[in-house]
Amino acid sequence: MSDKDKKVVIDTGEAGKGTTEISEGANTEELEERALSVFSSDRNEDIVALVFCLITTFLVLVFTKWMV
C-alpha cells in the first residue's frame, strides 16, 4: 500500500456526524481553509438574518405607534 492509499480517520464529533477518512498525504491546509470558509459563511448569514429581524421589528414598532 503506497503512502497515497493510506487513510487517516479523524473524529469530527457530534457536529460533524462522527468520523471521516482522508488520505495520509492530503493537503490539510486546504481542508482547514474549506472548513473555515463554511463557518464564516454561516456567520455572515446569521448577521444578515439578525439585521433583517431588527429592521422588521423597528418598522412594526413604528407603524404600531403611528396607527394608534
WOHUBEL-V792957 format. One record per pair of residues at least 6 apart in sequence whose C-alpha atoms are under 6 Angstrom apart, sorted by the first residue. I is the first residue (numbers start at 1). J is the second residue. Records with the same first field share a line. If there is no record, write none. Layout:
BEGIN
I = J ; J
END
This chain:
BEGIN
4 = 25
6 = 23 ; 24
7 = 22 ; 23 ; 24
8 = 21 ; 22 ; 23 ; 24
9 = 20 ; 21
10 = 19 ; 20
11 = 19
12 = 18 ; 19
END
